[in-house]
């Protein structure tokens, strides 16, 4: 999931809740292309949204507090 964000983070979103649904759908589709084990798509999507929210929050906190070595994955403001 982290790689999906790093590949597709093209707008300075402040949290996963602020990300447009269209962007969330693109992130989910990209992640799903790496994980073809989707037996129940609605449960997989709910789990994805929950974990992606946590992961994006952690990634942005690292940047805010100067703990992220590389911010090249972020789009410029």
C-alpha positions in Angstrom: 0.0 0.0 0.0 2.9 2.3 0.7 4.2 1.8 -2.8 0.8 2.7 -4.2 0.8 6.0 -2.4 4.4 6.7 -3.4 3.6 5.9 -7.1 0.3 7.8 -7.2 0.4 10.7 -4.7 -0.1 13.6 -7.1 -2.0 16.1 -4.9 -1.0 17.3 -1.5 -3.8 15.6 0.5 -3.7 16.2 4.2 -5.4 13.0 5.2 -7.0 9.9 3.6 -10.4 11.3 4.4 -9.7 14.4 2.2 -8.7 12.3 -0.8 -11.3 12.4 -3.6 -13.3 9.1 -4.1 -12.0 8.9 -7.7 -8.4 9.0 -6.4 -9.2 6.4 -3.8 -10.7 4.2 -6.5 -7.5 4.5 -8.6 -5.3 3.7 -5.6 -7.5 0.7 -4.8 -7.5 -0.5 -8.4 -3.7 -0.2 -8.6 -3.3 -2.1 -5.3 -5.8 -4.7 -6.4 -3.8 -5.3 -9.5 -0.9 -6.5 -7.2 -3.2 -8.5 -5.0 -5.5 -10.7 -7.1 -6.9 -12.5 -4.0 -10.1 -10.5 -3.8 -12.7 -13.1 -2.8 -15.1 -10.6 -1.3 -14.6 -7.1 -2.9 -16.6 -5.1 -0.4 -14.7 -6.5 2.6 -11.4 -6.1 0.8 -12.3 -2.4 0.0 -13.2 -1.6 3.5 -10.0 -3.2 4.8 -8.0 -1.3 2.1 -9.6 2.1 3.1 -8.9 1.5 6.8 -5.3 0.4 6.3 -4.6 3.1 3.7 -5.8 5.8 6.1 -3.4 4.5 8.7 -0.5 4.2 6.3 -1.0 7.7 4.8 -1.2 9.2 8.3 2.0 7.5 9.3 3.8 8.6 6.1 2.6 12.2 6.5 3.6 12.3 10.2 7.1 11.2 9.2 7.4 14.1 6.8 5.9 16.6 9.2 8.4 15.7 12.0 11.4 15.3 9.7 11.7 11.6 10.1 11.2 10.8 6.4 14.5 10.6 4.5 13.0 11.1 1.0 10.0 13.1 0.1 10.4 12.7 -3.6 7.1 10.7 -3.7 5.2 13.9 -2.7 4.0 16.3 -5.4 5.2 19.9 -5.0 2.7 22.4 -3.6 
